[in-house]
Amino acid sequence: MNAREAGLKTPAMGTRVVARDGTRLARFTPALTGARTIAEGRCSGHNVRMAQDTDAAPPYAILAALPEELDALSEYVHAKRRLQGLEVWDLNLGPAQAVACVGGVGKVNAAHAASVLLSQAGARGLFVVGVCGGLRRALTPATLVHCERAVQTDSALRSEREVASDPGLLGAWRTVAPGPQGWFLTADRPVLSLWRRVRLARAFLGTCVADMETAAAAAVARRAGVPWAALRAVTDGATEGAMVSFRKNFAVQSGRAASSVPALVVALENSRHRLLRPEGGALAHPEGSQ
């Protein structure tokens, strides 16, 4: 059975994906409510792996700074291993495989973790997930913000400190997890004062948030030639009192970005399968698949 025969279509949030014979392939619940996505992968007695062609495809890579930011994906783990001091998860996301890890806070940890993940069988996309501080009044806690460009604001190398995310990944992610897109301003120090908040907000027009890892991970992806995207949930206003707001909102907001990744992967794999399908013909498959 191939992916098209299995009936895989881009799911609306909160809908079920059903095969022609009526068996359930997957259920997707809204990432915005923090509910988890459940990929069951059963169809006519076969373990659905998208017509076996994903077995040979490189995995996606998922990076978070803190354990709570990745916990939403723990139910998809089928193996764990230690690599260069990091615990790397092997994930089965239904139509594709993924590797994920908690890299730690800050640009050095993020760059190290991204390098480890992207070395795994030539990862085909890097997703950075977590939380951030909003640098605009409209970016209140619980707002999901997508990264259009990441900037390492504490770097003196202006020619290399700005990295654009992949437009295709950005567009697909906004489809399954709606939210504004804008600047991710990365630095090793959190923004905890009004002076720093205003200074950053004036330097970058439009939507902008503060974080501590995205630009470093993005720089590694750029050098490796791997497309990347990032999604974060706002926990605070990045000013005086930000730590109080962070502690209040972190537990609820920490896993929201990661919880949207399974639906994102399904949407990306649907697009890939449509591209593999010749015009007017059957879906293309690796030799030997049915």
N, C-alpha and C positions, 0 to 999 in steps of 0.2 A: 504494500500500500504506500502511495506517495503522499506528500504533504497536502496536495490539492484534494486528493480523494479523501483524506482524513477530515476535510472540511475546515482547515485552519484559516480563519479570516481575522482581520484586526478587530479585537473585541472592544466594545464600548465598556467603560468601567461599570462594574456591577452586573455584567452579563455572563452567560455560560457559553463555552465553545463546545459544540456537539458534533459528533461524527455522523455520517449518513445512516449508520445502523442504530443511531440513537444513544450510543454510549457516550459518557461525558469524557472530554479530553482535559478540560481545565475550567476552573472557576476564578474569575477576577473580581476582587472587591476593591472599592475605591481606596487609593493610596492616601487621599486627602483626609480620610477619617482615621488613618492609622491601621486599618484592617489589613490583614495579610493576604497575599495572593497564594492560591493553592493550585499547584500543577500536579495533576494526578497521573497523566500519561498512560491511559488505558484505551485500547481500541481493538476490538475483534481479536483479543488474545495476544496482541502484540504490544510490546513496550514501545510507545511512540517516541521515536527519535528523529522525527522529520525525515522519514524515508531513508534513514541510515546515513544521509550525507553529512550530518553534523558531527558524526564521530571523527571525521577527518578534518573538520574545520577547526581553526584556532579558537581558543576560548576568549570570552570577554574578560576584562579585568575590572575589579571593583575595589576602590580604596576608601577607607574611612580613617579618621584620626583616633576615635574613641570607640570602645567596645559597644556602647549603647547605640552608636550610629550604624552599626552593622548587624545588630542582633535580629532585625526583621528578616534577615536571610538565613538564619540558623537552621530553619526547617528544611532547607534545600541542600544542606551539607551531606555529601556521601563519603568524604574522606578529609582527613586533616594531616598536615605534615609540617616539619620545621625546615625553614630555608633561611639561611643568613640571619638567624636570630628572630625570625618572624614566624608566627603560626599562620600558615596559608590554608584556606579552605578551598576544597574542590566542590563546586556546586553543579547540580543538575537542574537547570531552569526550564526543563521541558524541551523546547525546540533547539536549545543550545547549551553548551557547557560554559562555566565561568570559573575564574579563580578570584579569591578575595582575601583581604587581610586588613587588620588594624595596624596602621603604621606608626601611630603616635603623633603627638602635637608638634607643630613647627615645620619649617621648610626642609631642614636636614632630614628629619624622619620621613617626611612626605616623599622627598626625592629618592631616598633609599628604598622605601616600600614600593614606589612606582617602578623603580628599576628591577626589583625582584619579580614583581607581577608581570611586567612586560617581557621578561626573559622566559616566561613559561610558554613554550611552544609558539612563540610569536603572536602574542595576544592581538586581536583584531580591533579592539576598541577599549579605551579606559574610561570608566565612570567614577567620578569623585563625588562622594555623598557626605552629608553631615549637616551642621548648623552654622549660623553666621549672625553677625550683628547688622542691623539695618542702618544705613546712613542717610535715609530720607524719612520724613515724617510718615509718609504713606506706607512705608515698609514696617508694619506693626508685627508683633509676634504672631506666628502661625502662617505668615506669608511664605509661599514657596517661590524661590528666585532661581532662575536658570542663568548660567554663565555664558555671556557672549564673548567677553574678553577678560582674561586674568592678568593682573599686573603685580609684579613683585615690587612693592612700593619702597622697600628698604634696600633695594639694589642700586648701586651707582652706575651700572651698565645699562643705560637707557635704551640702547639698540636691541638688547636681548631680553628686557624684563617684561615685555608685553606679549601675550600668546592668545591667539584667537581660537575659540572652540570650533569643532567641526559643524558646519551648518546642517548637514543631514541628521546627525545625532541630536543636535539641539532641537530641530524641528520635530523629530519623532518623539523626543522626551516631553516637549511641551504639549503634544497631542494627548499623551496618556496622563500627564501631571501638569495641568494648566498653571501658569504663573508668569510674571513678568521676566524679561531677560535684561541683563545689564552687566556692569563691571563687577568683578570680584577683586577686591584690593587686599592682597596678601602681605602680611608682615609677621615677624616673630613676636611682636608685642600686641596684645589685644588693645582695641580702642576703648578706653575707659574714661576719657575726658571730653568735655564739650569742645575744647580748643582743637584737639586732634580730629574730632568728628567733622567740625566745620571746615578745617583745612583740607581734609580729604574730599569732602563733598563739593567744595568749590573747584577742586582740581579736575574732577571728572563729572561731566554733565550726564544727566539722566539717572536711571536706576543704578545704584551702587551699594554694595555690602562689604563688610570687613570679615576676613577669615585669616587663617594662619597656614594653610597648606596648598590651596588650589594651584596657584601660579607655579610653585616648585614642581608639583606633579605634572602639570601641563608642559613645562619646559622639558622634562624627561620624555614625555610622549612625543613632543615635536622632534626632538633629536632622534628618537627611535623610528620616526615616520608612522606613528600610530595615531589615528583619530581619537579625539577625547571630548568629553562633555562633563559638566558638573551641575549638580542641583543641591541646594541647601535650603533649610527652613530657618526663618528668622526667630531668634529667641529673645533678642533685646535691642535697645536703641543705640548701642555703642556710645554711651556717654556716662556721666555720673549716675551711679545706681545700676549700671548695666549688670554687675555680678548678681545683684538681687533678682533682677528679671531673668537672667540666665538660669539661676538655680530654680526659679519658679517654673520655667517653661521647658527646661531641657528634657525632662523625663518624657513629656508628651511629644515634643518636636524632634527628638534625636533620630528616631527611626523612620520618619516619614519619607525622606528622599530615597532611602534604600528599599522601602516597601514598594516603590513604583518601578524598580528595575525589572522584575519578572515580566510585567506588562510591556515595558519598553523593549525587552529582548524579543518577545513575541511579535511586536509590531515590526521590528527590524528584520526578523527572519521571514515574516510574510512578504516584506518588500523584496528581500533577496530571492525568495522563491518565485515571485512574479517576474523578476528579471531573468531568472533561469529558464522560464517558460518561453520557448520560441513562439513567434507570432503565428496563431492559428494551429499550434501543435500542442503536444503533451508537455508536462513539466519535465525539464531536463534533470537527469539523475546520474550519479556516478555509476560506472559499469557494475552490473550485478545487483543493483537495487531493484525492488519490485514496486 
